[in-house]
C-alpha cells in the first residue's frame, strides 16, 4: 500500500482562518476581517495542491477554508453596506 502524501502546511491554516472569521463574527465584529485572508490563502493552497497532487494532500481542508473565506467576505460586504445605509439614513434625516 503506497504511503499517502503529507498534508500541505497551509491547508489547516486556511481552514482555521475561515472558521475563526465566520464563527468569531457571531460573537465579535473583528474576526470577520480575516475572511478575505482565508479566501486568498485557501485559494493559494488549493493551487499548490492541484499543481502537485502527488506531493501534497489536504485539499478538502484548504477548500473548506476557501469557501468559508468567500462566505465571510460576503457577510463582511453586507455588513459594510448595511452600516453605510444606516449612516446615510441618519444623515438624511438630520
Contact map, one row per residue, 1 for C-alpha under 8 A:
1110000000000000000000000000000000000000000000000000000000000000000000000000000000000000000000
1111000000000000000000000000000000000000000000000000000000000000000000000000000000000000000000
1111100000000000000000000000000000000000000000000000000000000000000000000000000000000000000000
0111110000000000000000000000000000000000000000000000000010000000000000000000000000000000000000
0011111000000000000000000000000000000000000000000000011110000000000000000000000000000000000000
0001111100000000000000000000000000000000000000000000001110000000000000000000000000000000000000
0000111110100000000000000000000000000000000000000000000111000000000000000000000000000000000000
0000011111110000000000000000000000000000000010001000000111000000000000000000000000000000000000
0000001111111000000000000000000000000000000000000000000000000000000000000000000000000000000000
0000000111111100000000000000000000000000110010000000000000000100000000000000000000000000000000
0000001111111110000000000000000000000000010010000000000001101100100000000000000000000000000000
0000000111111111000000000000000000000000000000000000000001001100000000000000000000000000000000
0000000011111111100000000000000000000000000000000000000000000000000000000000000000000000000000
0000000001111111110000000000000000000110110010000000000000001100110000000000000000000000000000
0000000000111111111000000000000000000100010000000000000000001111110100000000000000000000000000
0000000000011111111100000000000000000000000000000000000000000000100000000000000000000000000000
0000000000001111111110000000000001101100000000000000000000000000100010000000000000000000000000
0000000000000111111111000000000001100110000000000000000000000001111110010000000000000000000000
0000000000000011111111110000000000000000000000000000000000000000100100000000000000000000000000
0000000000000001111111111000001101000000000000000000000000000000000000000000000000000000000000
0000000000000000111111111000001111100000000000000000000000000000000110010000000000000000000000
0000000000000000011111111100001100100000000000000000000000000000000110110000000000000000000000
0000000000000000001111111110000000000000000000000000000000000000000000000000000000000000000000
0000000000000000001111111111111100000000000000000000000000000000000000000000000000000000000000
0000000000000000000111111111111100000000000000000000000000000000000000000000000000000000000000
0000000000000000000001111111100000000000000000000000000000000000000000000000000000000000000000
0000000000000000000000111111100000000000000000000000000000000000000000000000000000000000000000
0000000000000000000000011111111000000000000000000000000000000000000000000000000000000000000000
0000000000000000000000011111111110000000000000000000000000000000000000000000000000000000000000
0000000000000000000000011001111110000000000000000000000000000000000000000000000000000000000000
0000000000000000000111011001111111100000000000000000000000000000000000000000000000000000000000
0000000000000000000111011000111111100000000000000000000000000000000000011001000000000000000000
0000000000000000000010000000111111111000000000000000000000000000000000001001000000000000000000
0000000000000000110110000000001111111100000000000000000000000000000010000000000000000000000000
0000000000000000110011000000001111111110000000000000000000000000000111111001000000000000000000
0000000000000000000000000000000011111111000000000000000000000000000011011000000000000000000000
0000000000000000100000000000000011111111100000000000000000000000000010000000000000000000000000
0000000000000110110000000000000001111111110000000000000000000000110110000000000000000000000000
0000000000000100010000000000000000111111111000000000000000000000111111001000000000000000000000
0000000000000000000000000000000000011111111100000000000000000000010010000000000000000000000000
0000000001000100000000000000000000001111111110000000000000000000010000000000000000000000000000
0000000001100110000000000000000000000111111111000000000000000111110010000000000000000000000000
0000000000000000000000000000000000000011111111100000000000000110010000000000000000000000000000
0000000000000000000000000000000000000001111111110000000000000000000000000000000000000000000000
0000000101100100000000000000000000000000111111111000000000000100000000000000000000000000000000
0000000000000000000000000000000000000000011111111100000000100110000000000000000000000000000000
0000000000000000000000000000000000000000001111111110000000000000000000000000000000000000000000
0000000000000000000000000000000000000000000111111111000000000000000000000000000000000000000000
0000000100000000000000000000000000000000000011111111101111100000000000000000000000000000000000
0000000000000000000000000000000000000000000001111111100000000000000000000000000000000000000000
0000000000000000000000000000000000000000000000111111100000000000000000000000000000000000000000
0000000000000000000000000000000000000000000000011111111100000000000000000000000000000000000000
0000000000000000000000000000000000000000000000001111111110000000000000000000000000000000000000
0000100000000000000000000000000000000000000000000001111110000000000000000000000000000000000000
0000110000000000000000000000000000000000000000001001111110000000000000000000000000000000000000
0000111100000000000000000000000000000000000000001001111111000000000000000000000000000000000000
0001111100000000000000000000000000000000000000001000111111100000000000000000000000000000000000
0000001100110000000000000000000000000000000000001000000111111100000000000000000000000000000000
0000000000100000000000000000000000000000000001001000000011111110000000000000000000000000000000
0000000000000000000000000000000000000000000000000000000001111111000000000000000000000000000000
0000000000110110000000000000000000000000000000000000000001111111100000000000000000000000000000
0000000001110110000000000000000000000000011011000000000001111111110000000000000000000000000000
0000000000000010000000000000000000000000011001000000000000111111111000000000000000000000000000
0000000000000010010000000000000000000000010000000000000000011111111100000000000000000000000000
0000000000100111111000000000000000000110010000000000000000001111111110000000000000000000000000
0000000000000110010000000000000000000111111000000000000000000111111111000000000000000000000000
0000000000000000010000000000000000000010000000000000000000000011111111100000000000000000000000
0000000000000010011011000000000000100110000000000000000000000001111111110000000000000000000000
0000000000000000110011000000000001111111010000000000000000000000111111111000000000000000000000
0000000000000000000000000000000000110010000000000000000000000000011111111100000000000000000000
0000000000000000000001000000000000100000000000000000000000000000001111111110000000000000000000
0000000000000000010011000000000100110000000000000000000000000000000111111111000000000000000000
0000000000000000000000000000000110110010000000000000000000000000000011111111100000000000000000
0000000000000000000000000000000000000000000000000000000000000000000001111111110000000000000000
0000000000000000000000000000000000000000000000000000000000000000000000111111111000000000000000
0000000000000000000000000000000110100000000000000000000000000000000000011111111100000000000000
0000000000000000000000000000000000000000000000000000000000000000000000001111111110000000000000
0000000000000000000000000000000000000000000000000000000000000000000000000111111111000000000000
0000000000000000000000000000000000000000000000000000000000000000000000000011111111100000000000
0000000000000000000000000000000000000000000000000000000000000000000000000001111111110000000000
0000000000000000000000000000000000000000000000000000000000000000000000000000111111111000000000
0000000000000000000000000000000000000000000000000000000000000000000000000000011111111100000000
0000000000000000000000000000000000000000000000000000000000000000000000000000001111111110000000
0000000000000000000000000000000000000000000000000000000000000000000000000000000111111111000000
0000000000000000000000000000000000000000000000000000000000000000000000000000000011111111100000
0000000000000000000000000000000000000000000000000000000000000000000000000000000001111111110000
0000000000000000000000000000000000000000000000000000000000000000000000000000000000111111111000
0000000000000000000000000000000000000000000000000000000000000000000000000000000000011111111100
0000000000000000000000000000000000000000000000000000000000000000000000000000000000001111111110
0000000000000000000000000000000000000000000000000000000000000000000000000000000000000111111111
0000000000000000000000000000000000000000000000000000000000000000000000000000000000000011111111
0000000000000000000000000000000000000000000000000000000000000000000000000000000000000001111111
0000000000000000000000000000000000000000000000000000000000000000000000000000000000000000111111
0000000000000000000000000000000000000000000000000000000000000000000000000000000000000000011111
